[in-house]
Amino acid sequence: MSNLTKLYPWLQPVAIFVGFLVVWGGLHWLFETLLKFVIKKLNLPSGTNLIMAFRIPVRCIIFTIAFCAALNVSPLAYFLEYDVV
């Protein structure tokens, strides 16, 4: 049972990270569907290339933001804030 109590401080950062990615996944799907609809209505031939060009950079940025948000509430934040090394 003591192993579970050691993991307790890490539940909030993991929940924030996973929650952030789940919410972002839903918004990403919604935005991409809307963008495809607009591209289809405007008959832009390079519209799908535009979507593909931004897909990986946006994913990297969102992953970095989620990781930083989770790191700020993790037990490691104490060490980063007070330089306890």
Secondary structure, DSSP 4 states (H G I P E B T S, - for coil): -HHHHHHGGGHHHHHHHHHHHHHHHHHHHHHHHHHHHHHHHHT-TTHHHHHHHHHHHHHHHHHHHHHHHHHHHSTHHHHHHHT--
